[in-house]
Structures are given as structure tokens and as C-alpha cells.
Amino acid sequence: MELKRFVCLMSVAAGIALTGAVDCRAQLPDGTGKATVQRACGTCHAAEMVLGRAMSAEQWSAEVSSMVAKGAKISDTDFAQIVDYLATNLGTTPAPAGRGGGRGQATSAAPAPAAAPVRVGGSGPNDKHVVDAAAADRGRSVYIADCVTCHGPKARGAGDAVPENQKGPDLVRSLTVLHDRYGNTLGPFLAKGHSMQSGKPSSSLTAAQVLDLSHFLHQKVGDTLRSGPYSQIQNVLTGDAAAGAAFFNGAGKCNSCHSPAGDLAGIAKKYDPPTLQQQFVFPQGSGRGGRGGRGGPVTPTKPTTVTVTPLSGAPVTGVLVQLDDFNVSLRDSAGAYKTWKRVRGLKVEKHDPYQAHIDLLDQYTDKNIHDVVAYLETLK
């Protein structure tokens, strides 16, 4: 079993697809209740999605109860077997096995396996990479030794002090990292060869180092989200106001709709910098409002409207309610609800007042955003 696991780990790191005698697909550990888990849980999703989620018996019981609440058909007998199997094979608390409790009851657990399971590929939409803190700590050492100079201490990219030719991308936003599960995309990428600050080829990293690095990078992704320690809003006034004005009046074409002397006059008095940034990037959202007594409520969202021209009759314009491939519905100026099936000949024109901002999402860089915010902060 250990030899098989080593071969699988090496295949993940090298991007080799193994066939034949060695099967590297995620597998549930053998044990009493395995068949019950596969039968009861595999109806809706891959039962192997639980791999890597070492939890206590109480936590597994709550997890399975939540599945029942969502509609899973699990009898009391199966419930006890499932919780006992998970707690015994994927638990965290040493205790005698074989005492599966009922719903809402504590269940005994056995020690978790010493080695994390190998997971190659996803298991559906709920295959979240579960970070192993100890592995992430080891991965931090790998990162500091070989990656930090180019990608920065938070994996968000290097600062201005680093030469342009040494600046690496933001790994927190990297699709290679976001799609990665326990090294299954990171390993093949590094195996192809990637320059590292130590001078060694990235292909020289061992399978264990790749796995640890994967845990560390996913930890950084989590840190960047609201659940991490970096959820507090940082200083966003890091841009160049002059460059922001140039983008506003040039490539961004912001001045085609907005005017510093018109609708934007005094906007920096109304909103604090984080809200200015939110309003600029996502004006259709609700925003944060002012901070420190400086701002009031954010400008209400302007509705998206639609004009429908039926096969016979006059066009009808109103606030969009729903638009998909089959139907379109709206509320007209009198508040009346109208809906049509989208058949051949029906003309539908959508009018989104924020379309220009939506289009900019694919065009501007982080620097453009910070520069424009710095410029808007001068409009007091």
C-alpha cells in the first residue's frame, strides 16, 4: 500500500497518467461500513469527496445530519454505520471504534491515518482542498526557499523593489493553484520546468514537497478570503493619481459618462477610499457606505431595463425581471408584470446602465484600479 501511494504521489508531481496495475484514483479506506457510505452518499456525489477531511465523530455526525436535512435518504441504521466508518477511518480523536451513535449523538472515533490520502482529480463541486496546517508549515519553508522573491510573502506577487523580469504572478488568483487539489495541477506544472530563486529546476522538487507547497498555497488563498486573518480592509490608496486621471480620460473612457465637475464633484468627501474602489469596480453593488462619519448611504443600484418587441404589437419597455434562453419577463412603468416565451421573431434588447464597468473588468489591471481610486480621492 505504501509503495502504491508513493507511486501515485510521484505521478501527481510529474504529471504522469498511470494505468494498469496501479490505480491512482481516490479510494475510500477499507473498513466496516465502506459499502454503506458508497451506497448512501454516492447517490448524489462521489463518496470519495470526504478524503482529506479529518474530523471528530461529533463533526462527522453533524455533517451527515446536514446531508439528511438536504434530502439524503439515510436510515438510522445506515446513519450510525456511516458516522462510525468516517470517525474510525477519517477521525481525529483516538477512541474505541464500533460505537456509532444516532443522529445528534456523539460517536467514538479512532486515530486518523498518519498519511494524508492521495487525491487525483476532482470529486465534483464540493471537492474543496482541505488544508493540513502541518503540511502548510512545511510548504512555507519550500516557498521561502524557492518562490518568495518572485511571488511575494503572501503569494500575491512581488513588490516594486523586485526587478520587472523577476516579478512572478499573483498565485492566489492563479488558475493553476485554484484548480489544484493536493498537487494534481501544481505538480505537472512544476514538472515541466520553472525557474526558482535557489537556481534549482522546479522538477527537482519531491512529491512530498509539491504536496506541502500545495497546502501552503491553498492556505494563502484562504487567508485572502474573509475567513482568513487578512479580511480587514487594507490601505487602497497606493496608486498614482496622475496615472489615474490619464486612464480616466483616456483608455478607460470614464469621462464619456462621468465628469469631475459634474456627477463626481466632491465624491471623495462622500465616500472613503475602500468605498470609492467598490463603487468604481462594482457600481451595481450596494457598496460599504461611508466610514468614520464621512459618508452616507451608497448610491442605489440603477435597474437593468429591457425592451421586448413581440411578433405583433408595439414594443414594451420595463425593468428586467428575468432573461434566459426560454423566457423574458419585465415590469412596465405601471408595475404590471409581463412575460414572453422567446420564440423566433421575438426581439429582446437589454439595457444595462453598468455595461461599461462590466466590460472594463476584462481590460484594466490592478494598477489601473488603484490609480483611478487615487485620482478619485483628489475630487473633494
C-alpha positions as CSV (number, residue, x, y, z in Angstrom):
1,M,0.0,0.0,0.0
2,E,2.8,2.4,0.9
3,L,4.6,1.6,-2.4
4,K,1.4,2.3,-4.3
5,R,0.9,5.6,-2.5
6,F,4.5,6.6,-3.3
7,V,4.0,5.8,-7.0
8,C,0.7,7.8,-7.0
9,L,2.4,10.8,-5.4
10,M,5.2,10.7,-7.9
11,S,2.7,10.6,-10.8
12,V,0.9,13.6,-9.4
13,A,4.2,15.6,-9.2
14,A,5.4,14.5,-12.6
15,G,2.0,14.7,-14.4
16,I,2.2,11.1,-15.4
17,A,-1.1,9.2,-16.1
18,L,-0.7,5.7,-14.7
19,T,-2.7,2.8,-16.0
20,G,-2.8,-0.9,-15.4
21,A,-1.8,-2.4,-12.1
22,V,-1.5,0.9,-10.2
23,D,-4.8,2.8,-9.8
24,C,-4.3,6.3,-8.5
25,R,-7.9,7.3,-8.3
26,A,-9.1,8.5,-4.9
27,Q,-10.2,5.4,-2.8
28,L,-12.0,5.2,0.5
29,P,-10.1,3.1,3.1
30,D,-11.3,-0.4,3.5
31,G,-13.3,-1.0,6.7
32,T,-16.7,-1.9,8.1
33,G,-19.3,0.5,6.7
34,K,-17.5,1.4,3.5
35,A,-20.2,-0.1,1.2
36,T,-22.8,1.7,3.2
37,V,-21.0,5.1,2.7
38,Q,-20.6,4.4,-1.1
39,R,-24.3,3.4,-1.5
40,A,-25.9,6.1,0.7
41,C,-23.6,9.0,-0.2
42,G,-22.6,8.1,-3.7
43,T,-26.2,8.7,-5.0
44,C,-25.6,12.5,-5.0
45,H,-21.8,12.9,-5.3
46,A,-18.6,10.9,-5.3
47,A,-18.3,9.3,-1.8
48,E,-14.5,9.9,-2.0
49,M,-15.0,13.6,-1.6
50,V,-14.7,13.0,2.2
51,L,-11.0,12.1,1.8
52,G,-8.7,14.7,3.3
53,R,-11.4,15.9,5.8
54,A,-10.2,14.5,9.1
55,M,-12.9,15.4,11.6
56,S,-14.1,14.2,15.0
57,A,-17.0,11.9,15.4
58,E,-19.3,14.7,16.5
59,Q,-18.3,16.7,13.4
60,W,-19.0,13.8,11.1
61,S,-22.3,13.2,12.8
62,A,-23.2,16.9,12.2
63,E,-22.0,16.7,8.6
64,V,-24.1,13.6,7.8
65,S,-27.1,15.2,9.6
66,S,-26.8,18.2,7.3
67,M,-26.9,15.9,4.3
68,V,-30.1,14.3,5.7
69,A,-31.6,17.8,6.1
70,K,-30.9,18.5,2.5
71,G,-32.8,15.4,1.4
72,A,-30.4,12.5,1.6
73,K,-32.3,9.2,2.2
74,I,-30.4,7.7,5.1
75,S,-31.9,5.3,7.6
76,D,-31.0,5.4,11.3
77,T,-29.0,2.2,10.9
78,D,-27.1,3.5,7.9
79,F,-26.5,6.8,9.7
80,A,-24.8,5.0,12.6
81,Q,-22.7,2.9,10.3
82,I,-21.6,5.9,8.1
83,V,-20.6,8.0,11.1
84,D,-18.8,5.1,12.7
85,Y,-16.9,4.4,9.5
86,L,-15.9,8.0,8.9
87,A,-14.9,8.5,12.5
88,T,-12.9,5.3,12.6
89,N,-11.1,5.9,9.3
90,L,-11.1,9.7,8.9
91,G,-11.4,10.8,12.5
92,T,-9.2,12.9,14.7
93,T,-9.9,11.6,18.3
94,P,-8.4,8.3,19.5
95,A,-11.2,6.2,21.0
96,P,-12.5,2.6,20.7
97,A,-14.2,2.0,17.4
98,G,-17.6,0.4,16.7
99,R,-19.8,2.7,18.7
100,G,-21.6,4.6,16.0
101,G,-24.2,6.9,17.5
102,G,-27.5,8.0,16.2
103,R,-28.4,11.4,14.8
104,G,-27.2,14.2,17.1
105,Q,-25.4,11.7,19.3
106,A,-21.6,11.7,20.0
107,T,-19.7,8.9,18.3
108,S,-16.4,7.3,19.2
109,A,-13.5,7.7,16.8
110,A,-10.2,6.0,16.0
111,P,-6.9,7.8,15.3
112,A,-6.7,9.3,11.8
113,P,-4.3,7.7,9.3
114,A,-0.8,9.2,9.6
115,A,-0.5,9.9,5.9
116,A,-2.9,12.2,4.0
117,P,-4.8,10.4,1.2
118,V,-3.8,10.9,-2.4
119,R,-6.4,12.7,-4.4
120,V,-6.0,12.9,-8.1
121,G,-8.7,15.0,-9.9
122,G,-11.8,16.5,-8.5
123,S,-14.9,14.9,-7.0
124,G,-17.5,17.4,-8.0
125,P,-18.2,20.9,-6.8
126,N,-17.6,20.1,-3.2
127,D,-14.0,18.8,-3.6
128,K,-12.5,21.7,-1.6
129,H,-8.9,21.4,-0.8
130,V,-8.7,20.8,2.9
131,V,-5.5,22.4,4.2
132,D,-3.3,20.4,6.5
133,A,-1.7,23.0,8.8
134,A,1.4,20.9,9.5
135,A,1.9,20.3,5.8
136,A,1.3,24.0,5.1
137,D,4.1,24.9,7.6
138,R,6.5,22.6,5.7
139,G,5.3,24.1,2.4
140,R,6.1,27.6,3.7
141,S,9.8,26.5,4.1
142,V,9.8,25.3,0.4
143,Y,8.1,28.6,-0.6
144,I,10.5,30.8,1.2
145,A,13.5,28.9,-0.2
146,D,12.4,28.9,-3.8
147,C,9.4,31.2,-4.5
148,V,9.1,34.2,-2.2
149,T,11.4,36.6,-4.1
150,C,9.2,36.4,-7.3
151,H,5.8,35.8,-5.8
152,G,5.9,37.8,-2.5
153,P,5.4,36.9,1.1
154,K,1.7,36.4,0.7
155,A,1.9,34.8,-2.7
156,R,0.2,37.9,-4.1
157,G,3.1,38.9,-6.3
158,A,6.4,40.7,-5.7
159,G,6.6,44.4,-4.8
160,D,8.1,47.3,-6.7
161,A,11.5,46.6,-5.2
162,V,11.9,43.5,-7.3
163,P,13.2,43.9,-10.9
164,E,10.4,43.6,-13.5
165,N,12.0,40.5,-15.0
166,Q,11.8,38.7,-11.7
167,K,8.2,39.5,-10.8
168,G,6.0,36.5,-10.6
169,P,2.2,36.5,-10.9
170,D,-0.3,36.6,-8.1
171,L,-0.6,32.9,-7.1
172,V,-3.8,33.5,-5.1
173,R,-5.5,34.3,-8.3
174,S,-3.7,31.7,-10.4
175,L,-6.0,29.1,-12.1
176,T,-3.2,26.5,-11.7
177,V,-3.5,27.0,-7.9
178,L,-7.3,27.5,-7.7
179,H,-7.9,24.3,-9.7
180,D,-5.2,22.3,-7.8
181,R,-6.2,19.6,-5.4
182,Y,-3.3,18.2,-3.4
183,G,-0.8,18.9,-6.1
184,N,-2.7,17.4,-9.1
185,T,-2.2,20.6,-11.3
186,L,0.7,22.2,-9.4
187,G,2.8,19.1,-9.8
188,P,2.6,18.7,-13.5
189,F,3.2,22.5,-13.9
190,L,6.4,22.3,-11.9
191,A,7.5,19.1,-13.6
192,K,7.7,21.0,-16.9
193,G,10.4,23.2,-15.5
194,H,10.0,26.6,-13.8
195,S,12.8,28.9,-12.6
196,M,13.3,29.0,-8.8
197,Q,15.2,31.5,-6.8
198,S,17.5,28.8,-5.5
199,G,18.7,28.1,-9.0
200,K,17.5,24.5,-9.0
201,P,14.9,23.3,-11.5
202,S,11.4,23.1,-10.2
203,S,11.3,19.5,-11.5
204,S,13.8,18.6,-8.7
205,L,11.1,19.1,-6.0
206,T,10.0,15.9,-4.5
207,A,6.4,14.7,-4.5
208,A,6.2,15.4,-0.8
209,Q,7.4,19.0,-1.3
210,V,4.9,19.6,-4.0
211,L,2.1,18.3,-1.8
212,D,3.3,20.5,1.1
213,L,3.6,23.5,-1.2
214,S,0.0,22.9,-2.5
215,H,-1.2,23.0,1.1
216,F,0.7,26.3,1.8
217,L,-0.7,28.0,-1.4
218,H,-4.3,26.9,-0.6
219,Q,-3.7,28.3,2.9
220,K,-2.8,31.7,1.3
221,V,-5.9,31.5,-0.8
222,G,-8.0,31.0,2.4
223,D,-6.1,33.8,4.2
224,T,-7.1,36.2,1.4
225,L,-10.8,35.4,1.7
226,R,-13.0,36.7,4.5
227,S,-12.2,33.6,6.7
228,G,-8.5,34.5,6.8
229,P,-6.6,36.9,9.0
230,Y,-6.3,39.4,6.1
231,S,-10.0,40.1,6.0
232,Q,-9.5,43.7,7.3
233,I,-9.6,46.3,4.6
234,Q,-6.0,47.4,3.8
235,N,-4.9,50.8,2.6
236,V,-6.1,51.1,-1.0
237,L,-4.5,54.5,-1.7
238,T,-1.4,53.0,-3.3
239,G,-1.8,54.3,-6.9
240,D,-0.7,57.2,-8.9
241,A,-3.4,59.9,-9.1
242,A,-1.9,61.4,-12.3
243,A,-1.9,58.0,-14.0
244,G,-5.4,57.5,-12.8
245,A,-6.5,60.8,-14.4
246,A,-4.9,59.7,-17.6
247,F,-6.7,56.4,-17.6
248,F,-10.0,58.1,-16.6
249,N,-9.8,60.5,-19.6
250,G,-8.0,58.0,-22.0
251,A,-8.1,54.2,-22.2
252,G,-10.8,53.8,-19.6
253,K,-13.1,56.3,-21.4
254,C,-14.7,57.0,-18.0
255,N,-15.1,60.7,-19.0
256,S,-17.6,59.7,-21.7
257,C,-20.2,59.1,-18.9
258,H,-18.7,60.9,-15.8
259,S,-17.4,64.4,-15.1
260,P,-15.2,65.5,-12.2
261,A,-17.1,68.8,-12.2
262,G,-20.5,67.1,-12.6
263,D,-21.6,63.8,-11.0
264,L,-18.2,63.1,-9.4
265,A,-17.8,66.6,-7.9
266,G,-16.9,66.2,-4.2
267,I,-17.2,62.4,-4.4
268,A,-14.1,61.9,-2.1
269,K,-16.0,63.8,0.6
270,K,-18.9,61.4,0.3
271,Y,-17.1,58.1,0.3
272,D,-14.0,56.7,1.9
273,P,-11.2,55.1,-0.3
274,P,-12.4,51.5,0.0
275,T,-16.0,52.5,-0.9
276,L,-14.6,54.6,-3.8
277,Q,-12.9,51.5,-5.1
278,Q,-16.0,49.4,-4.7
279,Q,-18.2,51.9,-6.5
280,F,-15.7,52.2,-9.3
281,V,-15.2,48.4,-9.9
282,F,-18.7,47.2,-9.0
283,P,-21.1,50.2,-9.1
284,Q,-24.1,47.9,-9.4
285,G,-23.4,46.5,-5.9
286,S,-24.6,48.0,-2.6
287,G,-21.1,49.2,-1.5
288,R,-20.0,49.8,2.0
289,G,-21.2,53.3,2.7
290,G,-19.0,55.9,4.4
291,R,-16.5,55.3,7.2
292,G,-15.5,57.4,10.1
293,G,-18.6,59.7,9.7
294,R,-17.5,60.7,6.2
295,G,-20.1,59.0,4.0
296,G,-23.7,58.4,3.8
297,P,-25.6,55.6,2.0
298,V,-24.2,54.4,-1.3
299,T,-26.0,55.5,-4.5
300,P,-28.8,53.0,-5.1
301,T,-28.3,50.5,-7.9
302,K,-29.8,51.6,-11.2
303,P,-32.1,48.9,-12.6
304,T,-31.4,47.0,-15.8
305,T,-34.2,47.5,-18.3
306,V,-35.3,45.6,-21.4
307,T,-37.4,46.3,-24.4
308,V,-39.4,43.5,-25.9
309,T,-40.9,43.7,-29.4
310,P,-43.5,40.9,-29.8
311,L,-44.3,39.3,-33.1
312,S,-47.3,41.6,-33.4
313,G,-47.9,44.8,-31.4
314,A,-45.9,47.7,-30.1
315,P,-42.6,47.3,-28.2
316,V,-42.8,47.1,-24.4
317,T,-40.1,48.5,-22.1
318,G,-39.7,47.9,-18.4
319,V,-37.4,46.8,-15.6
320,L,-35.9,43.4,-16.3
321,V,-37.2,40.6,-14.0
322,Q,-35.8,37.5,-15.7
323,L,-34.0,36.8,-19.0
324,D,-32.8,33.3,-20.1
325,D,-32.8,31.2,-23.3
326,F,-36.5,30.4,-22.9
327,N,-38.4,33.3,-21.4
328,V,-38.1,37.1,-20.8
329,S,-40.1,39.0,-18.2
330,L,-40.4,42.6,-17.0
331,R,-42.4,45.1,-15.0
332,D,-43.6,48.1,-17.0
333,S,-43.9,51.6,-15.8
334,A,-47.3,50.9,-14.2
335,G,-45.8,47.9,-12.3
336,A,-47.6,45.3,-14.4
337,Y,-45.8,42.0,-14.8
338,K,-45.4,40.8,-18.4
339,T,-43.7,37.7,-19.8
340,W,-43.0,36.2,-23.2
341,K,-41.6,32.9,-24.5
342,R,-38.5,33.5,-26.6
343,V,-39.6,32.3,-30.0
344,R,-38.3,33.1,-33.4
345,G,-39.0,36.7,-34.3
346,L,-39.3,38.0,-30.8
347,K,-36.9,40.9,-30.4
348,V,-35.2,41.5,-27.0
349,E,-33.0,44.5,-26.2
350,K,-31.3,44.6,-22.8
351,H,-30.1,47.9,-21.4
352,D,-27.6,47.6,-18.6
353,P,-26.6,51.0,-17.2
354,Y,-23.3,49.5,-15.9
355,Q,-22.3,47.6,-19.0
356,A,-19.2,49.9,-19.5
357,H,-18.0,49.0,-16.0
358,I,-18.6,45.3,-16.7
359,D,-16.6,45.5,-19.9
360,L,-13.7,47.1,-18.0
361,L,-13.4,44.1,-15.8
362,D,-11.6,42.3,-18.6
363,Q,-9.5,45.3,-19.5
364,Y,-8.0,47.1,-16.6
365,T,-5.2,45.9,-14.4
366,D,-4.8,46.1,-10.6
367,K,-2.6,49.1,-11.1
368,N,-5.3,50.9,-13.2
369,I,-7.8,50.3,-10.4
370,H,-5.5,51.7,-7.7
371,D,-4.5,54.7,-9.9
372,V,-8.1,55.6,-10.6
373,V,-9.0,55.4,-6.9
374,A,-6.1,57.6,-6.1
375,Y,-7.4,60.1,-8.7
376,L,-11.0,59.9,-7.4
377,E,-9.7,60.6,-3.8
378,T,-8.5,64.0,-5.1
379,L,-12.1,65.0,-6.1
380,K,-13.0,66.7,-2.8
